[in-house]
Amino acid sequence: MNEGMKTVIYPVKDIAKGKELFSTLLGVKPSVELPHYVHFEVGDLKIGLSTSGHAQGYTGALCYWDIDDIEQAIEELTAVGAHIDQAPKDVGGGKLVATVKDGDGNLIGLIQAA
């Protein structure tokens, strides 16, 4: 089910400033640059900056766990008390992302590769 946490997305209001800060912090240039999203890769960790995070109510970084079967993971997590925050959606190329909240309201991100 779980292949580990490999992705962290930070909500940013100014993508250019965020890109500059994280380029300096990580010591690498982005591997993906879009008007609304910038993506860095450091080892096996993927770090994204997204301008849509604040609009979705995110106030800090959101960690995503790589999952083999996102529908099965959601079913298993909701069976033990999680609540669906964002149903699975295709973010391009068949990659699916979703978020659930645990009983304390913590967001847990899920990613299923294409």
N, C-alpha and C positions, 0 to 999 in steps of 0.2 A: 504494500500500500504506500508506504512512505519512503522516499529516497533522500530525505534530509532537507533542511532549509538551505536554499540556494539563492534566493532572491529577496532583496529588501527594496521597497519603493518609498521614497521620501516625497511628500507633497511640497511643492515650491510655488511661490507666486511669481517669481522672476526667473525664468529658465536660464537666461544668460548669466546672471549672478550665481545661480546654483551650479551651473556648469563650471564656472571659473573656480568656485570654492572647492567642489569635489575633484576637479582636475588637480588642484594643488594638494588636497588631502591625500588622494589616492596615488598621485604620481603617474597617472596615465591619462590619455586623451579618450574621449567617448568613442565607443564603437558604433553607436547609433545616435544620430542627431535629427530630431523632428521638431517642428514648432512647439509641440505640446509635451514632448518626451525626450529625455536624454538617457542613454544607457551606457554604463561602464562595466567592464569585466576585470576582476582582480582574482586570479586563480580560478577557483570554481564558483566564486561568489559573483552574482549579478547585482548591480546597484543601479536603480533607476530613479530619475527625477521626473515627477509628473505634475503638470499644472492643473490637472483635474482632481487631484486628491482633496484639496480644501473644499471644493464644491460638493464632494461626496461626504464631507464631514470629518475627514481624517485630520487629526491634530498633530500627528507625529508619524514616524516610520511605521510601515506595515511589512511584516515578514511573511514571506510565502514559502510554503512547503511544497516540494515537487511530489506529485501524487500520480500513481499509475492509472487510476480510475476515479475521476473526480466525482461522478455520481455515486459510486459506492462509498467513497470517503464521506460525502455529505450525509448519506443515509446512516452510516455507522456513527458519525459524530452527533447527528441530531437524535439518534436513539439513546445517547448518553447525556443529553441535556443541552447541546449546542443549538443555536437558532440561526437560520439562514439570514445573512445580511445582504448579500448580492448573489443571486443565482448564477450558475455558470454562463459565461459569455465568451464568444470567440473574439480574441483580440488580434487576430491576423494569422493566416497560415494554418488554421486549425488548432492553435494553442488556446486552451480554455483556462479562464481564471474565475474564481469565486471567493467569497469571504463568508465566514460564519463567526458568530459571537459565542463565547463561552458564557457560563452562568454569571460571571462578574462583568460582562460587557466588553471583554477583551476581544479585539479582532484577530482572526486567524486567517491568513491567506492561503489559498490552494491553487496550484498550477498543474495542469496536465499538458504535457508536450504533445505536439501534433503527431 
